[in-house]
Amino acid sequence: MSLADPTAAGNDDLIKEGSDAGFMADVIAASKTQPVIVDFWATWCGPCRTLTPILDKQVRAAGGAVKLVKIDVDKNPAYAGQLRVQSIPTVYAFVNGQPVDGFQGALPESQVKAFIEKLTGGTSVNADVEQLLALGEESLGLSDFGGAAQAFAHVLTLEPENETAIAGMARVYLAGGDADQARQTIAMAPADSKNAAVISLRAQLSLASAAPTAETALLEARLRADPGDHQARYDLSLVQAASGDLKGAVTSLLDIVQADLEWNDQAARKQLLVVFEAAGLTSDIAKDGRRRLSSILFA
C-alpha cells in the first residue's frame, strides 16, 4: 500500500516565501482565484517575529480559503516600493489582482483572525476539520483507504497536531497491512496522549505485535481435539485481534475466563482489557464484552 506521508503534507500550497520575481504569479495571478495575503517583513524586525506565527496559524485555520505570501523587503524591495511600504510589518490582502485591504504592525491574534474572516467570508476551520474527520471515518468504514488518507492528511495541513487525524492516518496504514508505518505515524502523537483514537490505535498495534505465527485453522483444530486447551484458545484470540476480529477475540477470551479465571495469572482477563481499549472503550464491542465479563465474574 502506498500513501503520501502525512507529515509531508505541509503548507507549501497555502504559505510560501515570495519574491519580486514571483510576485505576478504568486500574488496577482493567484488572487484571481482566491484571496492572497502578502506579508512584507524583514529578518531584523521584532514585530514581524510576533506577527508571522499568528498569520501562519490563522491562514492554516482558514482551511485553504486564503493563501499567504511572505516578502522579505531587504531582498525584494521592488513591490514593497511600488506599494509604498514605509514600515514593517505591512500586510496587504489581494483579490482579483488588486489590493483590497491591509494593516501595519503586529496586531493581536483576534484582529488578525477577524481580518482573514472578513476577507474569506468567515470560513470556519473547526467545521472543516470536523467534516474532514467524519469523511475519513466514513471512508475507512467503506475500506476506501485512499479517500481516508486524503481526508486525514488534509486535517493535518490545517492542524498538524490533531491527534484524531494522526490516529486516523495510522489506522489507514494498519488496515493496509503496513504496521511499521502505522507505528511511525502514531508516534507523532504525544506518548501520554489521552485521545481515545490514539489510545485505541496503540492498543491495536500492541495486539498486532503480540499475534503468534500459528494459523487460525491449526489453532481451531487443536481446540476441536481438546476444548480445554486454553493456550490454543488464547493464541486464537491474539490472531483474531490482530486480524481485526475483535468481537471474536473477546468471545475466545471470555470462554477462557469462564472456564478458568486464574489460568496463566489471569492472562485472559488482562488481555480482554487490551482488546476493549483497541475497540474503543465506548464501542459496542467493549460495552458488550464488559457486561459479559461482569456476568461471569459476579455470577
NORQUIJO-V507202 format. One record per helix or strand. SS is the DSSP state (H for helix, E for strand). FROM is the first residue (numbers start at 1). TO is the last residue. If there is no record, write none. Layout:
ss=SS from=FROM to=TO
ss=SS from=FROM to=TO
This chain:
ss=H from=6 to=8
ss=E from=15 to=17
ss=H from=23 to=32
ss=E from=35 to=41
ss=H from=46 to=61
ss=E from=66 to=72
ss=H from=78 to=82
ss=E from=90 to=95
ss=E from=98 to=104
ss=H from=109 to=120
ss=H from=125 to=141
ss=H from=145 to=158
ss=H from=163 to=175
ss=H from=179 to=186
ss=H from=196 to=210
ss=H from=216 to=225
ss=H from=230 to=242
ss=H from=246 to=259
ss=H from=267 to=279
ss=H from=284 to=297
